[in-house]
Amino acid sequence: MNDTMRTRTLLGGLILAAVTVATWAAWLSWDTGYTTDPETGATSGPYSWWQVAGCVLTLAVVAAVAGWRLSPWLVVPVMTVAFTSAWAGHAAATDDSGLWAVGAALVLVGTATGTALVSVLARLARRHRAG
């Protein structure tokens, strides 16, 4: 690997981490309240379904673009660590029960799995296109 490739990989990883954290911030950082249904008494939250769906779709697009341009071996750990760290830091600061750690483990596994699937498929599509 030459200096140009190292620089591209480093910058790509840093930009990818920043975009991943920005995705968390844009979709999930601002809504921390729980909602109680007055008829059933059921509590839901802190996120609405559309926030999670928007976040997942955004992360999928980011993983696809990153997987097209960078190695999935870089994309998967960078996105997984960046997103899980952002989510866990916020959750730990707002949770008194300690269950944030369980949520963080689930976020870690889900992010790693989804990012791996999407970035590898994008890389395969790029190779197929190149012939």
Backbone as JSON Lines, residues from 0, in Angstrom:
{"i":0,"aa":"M","n":[0.86,-1.17,0.0],"ca":[0.0,0.0,0.0],"c":[0.9,1.24,0.0]}
{"i":1,"aa":"N","n":[0.69,2.13,-0.96],"ca":[1.51,3.33,-1.05],"c":[0.92,4.45,-0.19]}
{"i":2,"aa":"D","n":[1.63,5.58,-0.14],"ca":[1.2,6.69,0.72],"c":[-0.15,7.25,0.3]}
{"i":3,"aa":"T","n":[-0.42,7.3,-0.98],"ca":[-1.71,7.82,-1.46],"c":[-2.86,6.94,-0.98]}
{"i":4,"aa":"M","n":[-2.67,5.63,-1.06],"ca":[-3.72,4.72,-0.6],"c":[-3.9,4.79,0.91]}
{"i":5,"aa":"R","n":[-2.8,4.92,1.65],"ca":[-2.9,5.06,3.11],"c":[-3.65,6.32,3.49]}
{"i":6,"aa":"T","n":[-3.34,7.41,2.81],"ca":[-4.02,8.68,3.08],"c":[-5.49,8.57,2.74]}
{"i":7,"aa":"R","n":[-5.8,7.97,1.61],"ca":[-7.2,7.8,1.19],"c":[-7.96,6.94,2.2]}
{"i":8,"aa":"T","n":[-7.32,5.88,2.67],"ca":[-7.96,4.99,3.64],"c":[-8.18,5.71,4.97]}
{"i":9,"aa":"L","n":[-7.18,6.44,5.43],"ca":[-7.3,7.17,6.69],"c":[-8.39,8.24,6.6]}
{"i":10,"aa":"L","n":[-8.34,9.05,5.55],"ca":[-9.37,10.08,5.39],"c":[-10.75,9.48,5.19]}
{"i":11,"aa":"G","n":[-10.82,8.41,4.42],"ca":[-12.1,7.74,4.22],"c":[-12.67,7.22,5.52]}
{"i":12,"aa":"G","n":[-11.82,6.64,6.35],"ca":[-12.27,6.14,7.65],"c":[-12.73,7.25,8.57]}
{"i":13,"aa":"L","n":[-12.0,8.36,8.59],"ca":[-12.38,9.5,9.43],"c":[-13.69,10.13,8.97]}
{"i":14,"aa":"I","n":[-13.83,10.3,7.67],"ca":[-15.07,10.86,7.12],"c":[-16.23,9.91,7.39]}
{"i":15,"aa":"L","n":[-16.0,8.62,7.21],"ca":[-17.04,7.63,7.46],"c":[-17.48,7.65,8.92]}
{"i":16,"aa":"A","n":[-16.54,7.74,9.84],"ca":[-16.89,7.81,11.26],"c":[-17.72,9.06,11.55]}
{"i":17,"aa":"A","n":[-17.31,10.19,10.98],"ca":[-18.04,11.44,11.2],"c":[-19.46,11.37,10.64]}
{"i":18,"aa":"V","n":[-19.61,10.82,9.45],"ca":[-20.93,10.7,8.83],"c":[-21.81,9.74,9.63]}
{"i":19,"aa":"T","n":[-21.22,8.68,10.14],"ca":[-21.97,7.71,10.94],"c":[-22.47,8.33,12.23]}
{"i":20,"aa":"V","n":[-21.62,9.06,12.92],"ca":[-22.04,9.74,14.16],"c":[-23.07,10.81,13.84]}
{"i":21,"aa":"A","n":[-22.9,11.52,12.73],"ca":[-23.88,12.53,12.32],"c":[-25.23,11.89,12.03]}
{"i":22,"aa":"T","n":[-25.23,10.69,11.49],"ca":[-26.49,9.97,11.24],"c":[-27.2,9.68,12.55]}
{"i":23,"aa":"W","n":[-26.45,9.19,13.54],"ca":[-27.04,8.96,14.86],"c":[-27.61,10.26,15.42]}
{"i":24,"aa":"A","n":[-26.83,11.33,15.34],"ca":[-27.26,12.61,15.91],"c":[-28.5,13.15,15.21]}
{"i":25,"aa":"A","n":[-28.54,13.03,13.9],"ca":[-29.68,13.57,13.14],"c":[-30.97,12.83,13.43]}
{"i":26,"aa":"W","n":[-30.89,11.52,13.61],"ca":[-32.11,10.73,13.75],"c":[-32.48,10.4,15.2]}
{"i":27,"aa":"L","n":[-31.48,10.15,16.05],"ca":[-31.79,9.57,17.36],"c":[-31.39,10.38,18.58]}
{"i":28,"aa":"S","n":[-30.57,11.37,18.44],"ca":[-30.05,12.05,19.63],"c":[-31.03,13.0,20.29]}
{"i":29,"aa":"W","n":[-32.0,13.47,19.57],"ca":[-32.83,14.57,20.07],"c":[-34.12,14.13,20.73]}
{"i":30,"aa":"D","n":[-34.56,12.92,20.56],"ca":[-35.83,12.47,21.14],"c":[-35.55,11.47,22.25]}
{"i":31,"aa":"T","n":[-35.69,11.9,23.48],"ca":[-35.38,11.02,24.6],"c":[-36.58,10.76,25.5]}
{"i":32,"aa":"G","n":[-37.74,11.26,25.12],"ca":[-38.92,11.1,25.96],"c":[-39.69,9.82,25.66]}
{"i":33,"aa":"Y","n":[-40.4,9.36,26.66],"ca":[-41.27,8.2,26.51],"c":[-42.71,8.68,26.41]}
{"i":34,"aa":"T","n":[-43.53,7.92,25.68],"ca":[-44.94,8.27,25.49],"c":[-45.8,7.19,26.12]}
{"i":35,"aa":"T","n":[-46.83,7.62,26.84],"ca":[-47.77,6.68,27.44],"c":[-49.12,6.83,26.76]}
{"i":36,"aa":"D","n":[-49.64,5.72,26.25],"ca":[-50.96,5.71,25.61],"c":[-52.02,5.85,26.7]}
{"i":37,"aa":"P","n":[-52.87,6.89,26.63],"ca":[-53.86,7.11,27.69],"c":[-54.92,6.02,27.78]}
{"i":38,"aa":"E","n":[-55.18,5.34,26.68],"ca":[-56.21,4.29,26.69],"c":[-55.7,2.96,27.23]}
{"i":39,"aa":"T","n":[-54.48,2.59,26.84],"ca":[-53.96,1.28,27.24],"c":[-52.95,1.37,28.38]}
{"i":40,"aa":"G","n":[-52.37,2.53,28.57],"ca":[-51.33,2.68,29.58],"c":[-49.98,2.16,29.14]}
{"i":41,"aa":"A","n":[-49.88,1.71,27.89],"ca":[-48.62,1.19,27.36],"c":[-47.64,2.33,27.13]}
{"i":42,"aa":"T","n":[-46.4,2.09,27.5],"ca":[-45.34,3.08,27.33],"c":[-44.47,2.68,26.15]}
{"i":43,"aa":"S","n":[-44.11,3.65,25.32],"ca":[-43.21,3.39,24.2],"c":[-42.18,4.51,24.12]}
{"i":44,"aa":"G","n":[-41.09,4.2,23.48],"ca":[-40.06,5.21,23.31],"c":[-38.7,4.64,23.63]}
{"i":45,"aa":"P","n":[-37.66,5.42,23.57],"ca":[-37.71,6.86,23.34],"c":[-37.79,7.24,21.87]}
{"i":46,"aa":"Y","n":[-37.7,6.27,20.97],"ca":[-37.71,6.61,19.55],"c":[-39.04,6.21,18.93]}
{"i":47,"aa":"S","n":[-39.44,6.96,17.92],"ca":[-40.59,6.58,17.1],"c":[-40.1,5.64,16.0]}
{"i":48,"aa":"W","n":[-41.01,4.86,15.45],"ca":[-40.63,3.89,14.42],"c":[-39.97,4.58,13.23]}
{"i":49,"aa":"W","n":[-40.47,5.76,12.86],"ca":[-39.96,6.44,11.68],"c":[-38.54,6.95,11.9]}
{"i":50,"aa":"Q","n":[-38.18,7.26,13.16],"ca":[-36.8,7.67,13.44],"c":[-35.85,6.5,13.22]}
{"i":51,"aa":"V","n":[-36.22,5.35,13.74],"ca":[-35.37,4.17,13.59],"c":[-35.28,3.76,12.12]}
{"i":52,"aa":"A","n":[-36.41,3.77,11.42],"ca":[-36.41,3.42,10.0],"c":[-35.54,4.38,9.2]}
{"i":53,"aa":"G","n":[-35.67,5.67,9.47],"ca":[-34.85,6.67,8.77],"c":[-33.37,6.49,9.06]}
{"i":54,"aa":"C","n":[-33.05,6.19,10.31],"ca":[-31.66,5.98,10.69],"c":[-31.09,4.75,9.99]}
{"i":55,"aa":"V","n":[-31.84,3.66,10.0],"ca":[-31.38,2.42,9.36],"c":[-31.19,2.62,7.85]}
{"i":56,"aa":"L","n":[-32.14,3.28,7.22],"ca":[-32.02,3.53,5.77],"c":[-30.83,4.43,5.46]}
{"i":57,"aa":"T","n":[-30.62,5.45,6.28],"ca":[-29.47,6.33,6.08],"c":[-28.16,5.56,6.25]}
{"i":58,"aa":"L","n":[-28.09,4.75,7.31],"ca":[-26.89,3.94,7.52],"c":[-26.66,2.97,6.37]}
{"i":59,"aa":"A","n":[-27.73,2.42,5.81],"ca":[-27.6,1.51,4.67],"c":[-27.0,2.23,3.46]}
{"i":60,"aa":"V","n":[-27.46,3.44,3.21],"ca":[-26.92,4.23,2.09],"c":[-25.45,4.55,2.34]}
{"i":61,"aa":"V","n":[-25.13,4.96,3.56],"ca":[-23.74,5.27,3.91],"c":[-22.87,4.03,3.74]}
{"i":62,"aa":"A","n":[-23.34,2.88,4.22],"ca":[-22.56,1.64,4.1],"c":[-22.39,1.23,2.64]}
{"i":63,"aa":"A","n":[-23.41,1.44,1.82],"ca":[-23.31,1.1,0.4],"c":[-22.28,1.98,-0.31]}
{"i":64,"aa":"V","n":[-22.36,3.27,-0.07],"ca":[-21.4,4.2,-0.7],"c":[-19.99,3.91,-0.19]}
{"i":65,"aa":"A","n":[-19.87,3.72,1.11],"ca":[-18.55,3.43,1.68],"c":[-18.01,2.1,1.18]}
{"i":66,"aa":"G","n":[-18.87,1.08,1.09],"ca":[-18.44,-0.22,0.59],"c":[-18.03,-0.18,-0.87]}
{"i":67,"aa":"W","n":[-18.62,0.73,-1.62],"ca":[-18.26,0.91,-3.03],"c":[-16.87,1.52,-3.14]}
{"i":68,"aa":"R","n":[-16.57,2.47,-2.25],"ca":[-15.32,3.23,-2.35],"c":[-14.19,2.69,-1.48]}
{"i":69,"aa":"L","n":[-14.54,2.05,-0.37],"ca":[-13.54,1.58,0.59],"c":[-13.72,0.08,0.82]}
{"i":70,"aa":"S","n":[-12.76,-0.53,1.44],"ca":[-12.85,-1.95,1.75],"c":[-13.88,-2.19,2.86]}
{"i":71,"aa":"P","n":[-14.7,-3.22,2.7],"ca":[-15.61,-3.58,3.81],"c":[-14.86,-3.89,5.1]}
{"i":72,"aa":"W","n":[-13.6,-4.3,5.0],"ca":[-12.79,-4.55,6.19],"c":[-12.55,-3.26,6.98]}
{"i":73,"aa":"L","n":[-12.66,-2.12,6.34],"ca":[-12.59,-0.83,7.02],"c":[-13.98,-0.33,7.39]}
{"i":74,"aa":"V","n":[-14.92,-0.48,6.48],"ca":[-16.27,0.06,6.66],"c":[-16.95,-0.54,7.88]}
{"i":75,"aa":"V","n":[-16.91,-1.85,8.01],"ca":[-17.65,-2.52,9.09],"c":[-17.18,-2.09,10.48]}
{"i":76,"aa":"P","n":[-15.89,-2.17,10.8],"ca":[-15.51,-1.75,12.15],"c":[-15.68,-0.26,12.41]}
{"i":77,"aa":"V","n":[-15.42,0.57,11.42],"ca":[-15.55,2.02,11.63],"c":[-17.0,2.39,11.9]}
{"i":78,"aa":"M","n":[-17.91,1.93,11.06],"ca":[-19.32,2.28,11.26],"c":[-19.87,1.66,12.55]}
{"i":79,"aa":"T","n":[-19.49,0.43,12.82],"ca":[-19.99,-0.25,14.02],"c":[-19.53,0.45,15.29]}
{"i":80,"aa":"V","n":[-18.25,0.74,15.38],"ca":[-17.72,1.4,16.58],"c":[-18.25,2.82,16.71]}
{"i":81,"aa":"A","n":[-18.29,3.56,15.61],"ca":[-18.76,4.95,15.67],"c":[-20.22,5.03,16.09]}
{"i":82,"aa":"F","n":[-21.08,4.24,15.47],"ca":[-22.51,4.3,15.79],"c":[-22.79,3.77,17.19]}
{"i":83,"aa":"T","n":[-22.19,2.64,17.53],"ca":[-22.42,2.06,18.85],"c":[-21.9,2.97,19.95]}
{"i":84,"aa":"S","n":[-20.76,3.59,19.74],"ca":[-20.21,4.52,20.74],"c":[-21.12,5.72,20.95]}
{"i":85,"aa":"A","n":[-21.61,6.29,19.86],"ca":[-22.52,7.44,19.97],"c":[-23.79,7.03,20.69]}
{"i":86,"aa":"W","n":[-24.37,5.92,20.29],"ca":[-25.61,5.44,20.91],"c":[-25.4,5.13,22.39]}
{"i":87,"aa":"A","n":[-24.34,4.38,22.69],"ca":[-24.09,3.94,24.06],"c":[-23.74,5.1,24.98]}
{"i":88,"aa":"G","n":[-22.98,6.06,24.48],"ca":[-22.65,7.22,25.31],"c":[-23.88,7.98,25.74]}
{"i":89,"aa":"H","n":[-24.79,8.18,24.81],"ca":[-26.04,8.89,25.12],"c":[-26.93,8.04,26.02]}
{"i":90,"aa":"A","n":[-27.04,6.76,25.72],"ca":[-27.9,5.88,26.52],"c":[-27.39,5.74,27.95]}
{"i":91,"aa":"A","n":[-26.09,5.6,28.12],"ca":[-25.52,5.45,29.46],"c":[-25.76,6.69,30.31]}
{"i":92,"aa":"A","n":[-25.74,7.85,29.66],"ca":[-25.93,9.11,30.39],"c":[-27.38,9.34,30.8]}
{"i":93,"aa":"T","n":[-28.31,8.66,30.14],"ca":[-29.73,8.92,30.41],"c":[-30.45,7.72,31.04]}
{"i":94,"aa":"D","n":[-29.73,6.63,31.34],"ca":[-30.37,5.42,31.87],"c":[-29.88,5.14,33.28]}
{"i":95,"aa":"D","n":[-30.82,4.98,34.2],"ca":[-30.46,4.66,35.58],"c":[-30.51,3.16,35.87]}
{"i":96,"aa":"S","n":[-31.07,2.38,34.96],"ca":[-31.28,0.95,35.21],"c":[-30.06,0.1,34.86]}
{"i":97,"aa":"G","n":[-29.18,0.6,34.02],"ca":[-28.05,-0.18,33.56],"c":[-28.34,-1.03,32.34]}
{"i":98,"aa":"L","n":[-29.59,-0.99,31.88],"ca":[-29.96,-1.79,30.71],"c":[-29.41,-1.22,29.4]}
{"i":99,"aa":"W","n":[-28.83,-0.03,29.45],"ca":[-28.23,0.54,28.26],"c":[-27.15,-0.39,27.7]}
{"i":100,"aa":"A","n":[-26.48,-1.15,28.58],"ca":[-25.41,-2.05,28.12],"c":[-25.98,-3.17,27.25]}
{"i":101,"aa":"V","n":[-27.17,-3.67,27.6],"ca":[-27.83,-4.68,26.78],"c":[-28.19,-4.08,25.43]}
{"i":102,"aa":"G","n":[-28.76,-2.88,25.46],"ca":[-29.09,-2.19,24.22],"c":[-27.86,-1.94,23.37]}
{"i":103,"aa":"A","n":[-26.76,-1.57,24.01],"ca":[-25.52,-1.31,23.26],"c":[-25.02,-2.58,22.59]}
{"i":104,"aa":"A","n":[-25.13,-3.72,23.27],"ca":[-24.71,-4.98,22.66],"c":[-25.58,-5.31,21.45]}
{"i":105,"aa":"L","n":[-26.88,-5.07,21.56],"ca":[-27.78,-5.33,20.43],"c":[-27.5,-4.37,19.28]}
{"i":106,"aa":"V","n":[-27.23,-3.11,19.6],"ca":[-26.89,-2.13,18.56],"c":[-25.59,-2.53,17.88]}
{"i":107,"aa":"L","n":[-24.61,-2.98,18.65],"ca":[-23.33,-3.41,18.1],"c":[-23.52,-4.57,17.11]}
{"i":108,"aa":"V","n":[-24.25,-5.59,17.53],"ca":[-24.46,-6.76,16.66],"c":[-25.26,-6.37,15.42]}
{"i":109,"aa":"G","n":[-26.31,-5.6,15.61],"ca":[-27.14,-5.19,14.47],"c":[-26.4,-4.31,13.49]}
{"i":110,"aa":"T","n":[-25.62,-3.37,14.01],"ca":[-24.86,-2.48,13.15],"c":[-23.78,-3.25,12.39]}
{"i":111,"aa":"A","n":[-23.09,-4.13,13.08],"ca":[-22.04,-4.92,12.42],"c":[-22.63,-5.81,11.33]}
{"i":112,"aa":"T","n":[-23.73,-6.46,11.63],"ca":[-24.36,-7.36,10.66],"c":[-24.87,-6.6,9.44]}
{"i":113,"aa":"G","n":[-25.61,-5.53,9.68],"ca":[-26.16,-4.75,8.58],"c":[-25.1,-4.09,7.74]}
{"i":114,"aa":"T","n":[-24.1,-3.54,8.4],"ca":[-23.02,-2.86,7.68],"c":[-22.21,-3.86,6.85]}
{"i":115,"aa":"A","n":[-21.96,-5.03,7.42],"ca":[-21.22,-6.05,6.68],"c":[-21.99,-6.48,5.44]}
{"i":116,"aa":"L","n":[-23.26,-6.76,5.6],"ca":[-24.08,-7.2,4.47],"c":[-24.11,-6.16,3.36]}
{"i":117,"aa":"V","n":[-24.41,-4.92,3.72],"ca":[-24.55,-3.87,2.7],"c":[-23.22,-3.52,2.06]}
{"i":118,"aa":"S","n":[-22.16,-3.38,2.85],"ca":[-20.88,-2.97,2.27],"c":[-20.28,-4.07,1.4]}
{"i":119,"aa":"V","n":[-20.44,-5.33,1.78],"ca":[-19.94,-6.43,0.96],"c":[-20.73,-6.52,-0.35]}
{"i":120,"aa":"L","n":[-22.04,-6.37,-0.28],"ca":[-22.85,-6.38,-1.51],"c":[-22.46,-5.23,-2.43]}
{"i":121,"aa":"A","n":[-22.19,-4.06,-1.86],"ca":[-21.76,-2.92,-2.68],"c":[-20.41,-3.21,-3.32]}
{"i":122,"aa":"R","n":[-19.5,-3.81,-2.58],"ca":[-18.18,-4.14,-3.12],"c":[-18.31,-5.18,-4.24]}
{"i":123,"aa":"L","n":[-19.16,-6.18,-4.04],"ca":[-19.37,-7.18,-5.08],"c":[-20.0,-6.56,-6.33]}
{"i":124,"aa":"A","n":[-20.92,-5.64,-6.14],"ca":[-21.54,-4.95,-7.28],"c":[-20.5,-4.14,-8.05]}
{"i":125,"aa":"R","n":[-19.59,-3.52,-7.32],"ca":[-18.53,-2.74,-7.98],"c":[-17.63,-3.66,-8.8]}
{"i":126,"aa":"R","n":[-17.26,-4.79,-8.22],"ca":[-16.41,-5.74,-8.95],"c":[-17.12,-6.3,-10.17]}
{"i":127,"aa":"H","n":[-18.4,-6.6,-10.02],"ca":[-19.18,-7.13,-11.14],"c":[-19.28,-6.09,-12.26]}
{"i":128,"aa":"R","n":[-19.47,-4.86,-11.88],"ca":[-19.58,-3.77,-12.86],"c":[-18.26,-3.57,-13.61]}
{"i":129,"aa":"A","n":[-17.15,-3.71,-12.88],"ca":[-15.83,-3.53,-13.49],"c":[-15.5,-4.66,-14.46]}
{"i":130,"aa":"G","n":[-16.17,-5.78,-14.27],"ca":[-15.98,-6.89,-15.2],"c":[-14.95,-7.8,-14.74]}
